[in-house]
């Protein structure tokens, strides 16, 4: 019996794979390496002290997904794989809908055919759209402001309908807020291909001299300093949330959604200042136009995850900034 981890060499997937292996779980990792590198497999093995099977497979290639299931007894799936940039999704909506939704449909159909009915899905706070109030609870109305968020919401609905059609399914929807930071070893972290779409790797690239300055997208939002406010969570805390989610999936059938966040909102400039303070580095930045699809404020009420999963974030913003820079110093050339 094994857990299939799709997108398991990506940023969140790799950290989760380590924690699963450290706990003694058997995993099979599937990734098309579109936003990660094969060397990540060696890092996961080194940091966990455990081995695992890896398949370079795209979820759009259904026969290959079927082969993975045929060659392994997959009992549960943690589904990370997908394109994930809000701004890019507005420029390439067709690619996002095709990749994220068709890939998931292939995966779930193969799961169904193989009697695998437990899935933890990597969803997003973007399914709440532009919330009328914060902090955000799981029972808030769902809507989206960009194609990326729309793919996440559509997949949530697909998985909910799958359960309605077959009540033996266990579906856990994990709505992430903004993961940052890196493994404490400094060996793995967020290293996107090309110019980063996410704030923390962008800051790190500026600190490392790889980029001249940080673009701050908009300073006219209705926030304390005009820049967008988000709930930033350490990637290891987020990874540990998946272990709690798998435990839950093993005990119940049904569909449950959980916010994984800290419950505290920080603006873009708050993060810049925290990074500067934690690492004694000055970050040059310029204010530019808002990005399409972005909203002013988004942070979680994580109470349900604490009460029902026994999970809460424990690493603070200083730790996130230090771990992130440690990884960048060690790995970004």
Secondary structure by P-SEA (a helix, b strand, c coil): cbbbbcccccaaaaaaaaaaaaacccbbbbbcccccccaaaaaaaaaacbbbbbbbccccaaaaaaaaaaaccccccccccccccaaaaaacaaaaaaaaaaaaaaaaaaaaaacccbbbbbccccccccccccccccccccccccaaaaaaaaaaaaaaaaaaacccbbbbbbbccbbbbccccccccccccccccccaaaaaaaaacccccccccccccccccccbbbbbbcaaaaaaaaaaaaaaaacccbbbbbbbcccccccaaaaaaaaaaaccbbbbbbbbccccccccbbbbccccccccccccccccaaaaaaaaaaaaaaccc
